[in-house]
Every structure is written in C-alpha cells, then in structure tokens.
Amino acid sequence: MVKIRTGPRGGKYFMKNGKKNYVSPTTRKTKKRRKNPMKGWEKAAPRPGKSRKKLLQKCGRKCFLKPESLKFPVCKACGQTYCSCRYDCRGLLAAEIRAKQWKYPLVAAKAGMLYRQHCFG
C-alpha cells in the first residue's frame, strides 16, 4: 500500500525508491489545442508562376477562385506525372480566410460554399 503525503506547497506525493513521486491533481484538466484544419496546405499549394500555370493548363479554371489572375488556388499542385484536379479542403479553407483578409467578399463566399459542399459530405 502506497502512503500519499502532502508536500510543502500542498502537492500530493508518494515515496518510491527514496524519491518523491508527485501525483497530478485529477481536478486540473490540461488544455488541448484544436488541430489546424489547414495543416500541410503550405507544402501542397501550387507556388506562383510555373506551378500555377501548369495546374491551370492540366485542370482548367475550376482549380482557382480567381482564374484570370491565377489567385486563390484550391487544388493541390501537380506532381511530376500526376495531377489530381480535385478540390482540397485545406485550400478551400485557406482561400476563404485569405479572401476575407484581402477584402474579396465574392471569392470568400464562393470558397465558403465550396468548402461546405465538398468537405462536409
């Protein structure tokens, strides 16, 4: 049987092999961070320039929310041999947030609509 003692500052501990092993209080909850839903989009997103032009050529206008200026990509960048041409939920969410920051209300609304359609189905 382990005897639980109270330390000088009120913490509970028990002795094991001559050392104090403090017991964490059960009432205190550790704060959990919410996962970032856009994690990994920075690496998967097509970079400005060649990568975005290649995506436009292979997949068409659907992969951009502003295709005339190649802004707000929402599909993953094309690899060496394969191009998925599907909406990426991380890209849609990132586009919605960035469009709100840059004050593109129509783009933000379109991104939000696509996000709800394709990512909650």
HELIX and SHEET records of a PDB file:
HELIX    1   1 TRP A   41  ALA A   44  1                                   4    
HELIX    2   2 LYS A   50  CYS A   59  1                                  10    
HELIX    3   3 ARG A   61  CYS A   63  5                                   3    
HELIX    4   4 PRO A   67  SER A   69  5                                   3    
HELIX    5   5 CYS A   89  GLN A  101  1                                  13    
HELIX    6   6 PRO A  105  CYS A  119  1                                  15    
SHEET    1   A 3 ILE A   4  THR A   6  0                                        
SHEET    2   A 3 LYS A  12  LYS A  16 -1                                        
SHEET    3   A 3 LYS A  19  VAL A  23 -1                                        
SHEET    1   B 2 PHE A  64  LYS A  66  0                                        
SHEET    2   B 2 LYS A  71  PRO A  73 -1                                        
END                                                                             
